Amino acid sequence: MTGTEIRPITPADLPALRQMLQALADHDGGATVASVAALQDAAFGPRPLIQALIHPRGMVIYFPEFSTHRGLPGVYVQDLYVAPEARGQGLARALLRATLTHQDWGAQFISLTVAHDNAMARRFYAGAGFASRGYEALIHTDPETL
């Protein structure tokens, strides 16, 4: 596997990106994922919210993060997917490294969230040098109740 196969997405890649997102969601419990139109707006709209890299057998979606503790910019990985037949060949690590190569905001670290019950992913991230931040990720989806 070479890093040259990993590249930034184009609008033409959005159906494949969505298909990989759905495969990831199916693995995690089967939720429906963003439409191609929503991904188009998020990646290529007037104010892009995400960046993504694609490989024929995997993808990563990420965006800027800033650590107020470190005082440094970073990359937050929203989604990382490698097709089952490509796992164990270094593609996930290559995709993570590529986020730092392709970002343009001076990122000094990568952060992400992994499900507590995803033992395989937790082992992978620990082996890749990721450490627990010591807190659980939370989400609130109804601004009217804040």
MOMOLIN-V736512 format. One line per field, one symbol per residue. phi: phi as a letter, one per 30 degrees, with the letter a starting at -180 (. if undefined). A space follows every 10 residues. Layout:
BEGIN
phi->???
END
This chain:
BEGIN
phi->.cdddcbddc eddddddddd dddddddcki ddcededdde ddcbddbecb bbbbbebaab caadbbcddd ibdbccddbb bbeedcdicj dddddddddd dcdbciecab babbdeccdd dddeddddjd cddibcdbbb cbedcd
END
